[in-house]
Amino acid sequence: MPRQKRTCRILEKAEIRAAGLKAIAPTLDFGGTRNVNNMTQLMEQLRTKIDAYNTALSVIDSYQTEIEELEKTLGNLCEEMLIGVAFQYGKDSREYQMAGGVRKSERIRRNKASRSKTGTEELPKQNTQTA
């Protein structure tokens, strides 16, 4: 799922306000940093940073998609390699175990009867009364 790109309501408001201030006087100045030129520069800096941020998010999303695809491909290859070893040497071979498989003779299999017995058995109750 791609990350949410960023927008800025303050920047939108500032653009509208700057247009209104320029209509009053293109070089409106209230002293210090309170002038239209400084406001325009700050708006441009913010717009540039937001664009860079959104571009970085797009790149990250692209990398994430590539990583997920490579993980799937590698997982499939590992599984196919293990199947190849099983075909070549058998599922009960040392080579199969060396490749990361569990040897057929070492698998723990429980039948239904033994599973149901362990679930219904109760431990004997001890008399816990004290004198």
N, C-alpha and C positions, 0 to 999 in steps of 0.2 A: 504494500500500500504506500503510495508516494506521500511524502511529507507535505504538509500544508505550506504553501508559499505565503510570504508575508506581504501585507499591504499596510498602509499607514494613513489613518484618518487625519492625524495632525498635519501631515504633509498636504493632504487634499484641502483642508481648511486654510492652511498657510498660503497655498496657491491662490485661493479665492480672495483671501485678505490682501495679499500682495497686489493682485489686480486692482482691487478697490483703492489701495493706498497709492498706486501709481496713477490712478485716475485723478486723485486729489493733487498730487505733485510727484513727478518722476524721481525727484531727488529729496524726498521727504526725510528730514533728519531731526531727531529729538535729543541728540547729544550722546556721546559714548558709542556704544555699539548698537544703539536703537535707531537704525536707518534702513531704508529699503534695500540698499546694496548688500548690507550684511545679511539681511533676511533672505535675499535671493541666493547668496553664497551658501548659507546654511541649508536651505531647501535643496540645492544641488548636491551638497555633500551627503545629505540624508538619502536622496534618491539614488546616488551612486552606491552607497552602502547597502541599501535594500536590494538593488539589482545584483550586487556581488553576492549577497546572502542567498538570494533566490537561485542564482546560478550554482552556487556551492551545494545547495540542497538537491538540485537536479543531478549534479555529478554524483553525489552520495547515493541518491536513489538508483542511478545507473549502475554504480559499483555494487550496491546491495543485490540488484537483480542478477548481475553477472556472477557474484559469489554464490547465490542460491542455485543458479544453473550449473556452475562448476561442482558444487557439493552433490547435486543429484547425479551428474555424470560420473564423478569419482565413486560415489556410493554404488552405482550400477556396475561400474568396472570392478570394484572390489568383490561384489557379489558374484559376478561372472567368473572372476579369477578363482574364487573358492569353489564354484561349481565345476570349473575346469579341472582343478586339483582332485575333486571328488570323482570326476569321470575318469581321470587318468590313473589315480592311485586307489580309489575307493574311499568310502566314508569312514571306514574303520582303520585307516592307515595313519602312520606317524606323520606322513607328509601333510595329510588333511589337518591334523592337529597343529602342525607347525605353521600352516597357513592361516590359523585362527579359528578353525572349525572344532566342534566337539565330537570326538570319536563316537561312533554308534554304540560301541560296547560300554562306553562311560556315561551314556545318558541315563538319567534316573527316570524310570517309567513306573507309574503307579496305576494299577487298574482300579476300576470303579469300586469294587468290593472293599479294597483296603482303604480307600478314601472315605467311604461311608462309615466304616467301622471306627476310624479315628475320630470322626465327627460326633458319634453317638456315645462313645465310651466316656465314663465319668470316673474320676479318681475316687477311691474309697474315702468316706468321711471319717475323720478322727474325732474321738470324744474330747472336747475341749473344756469340759466342766472341771472346775477346780473346787476343792473342799474348803 
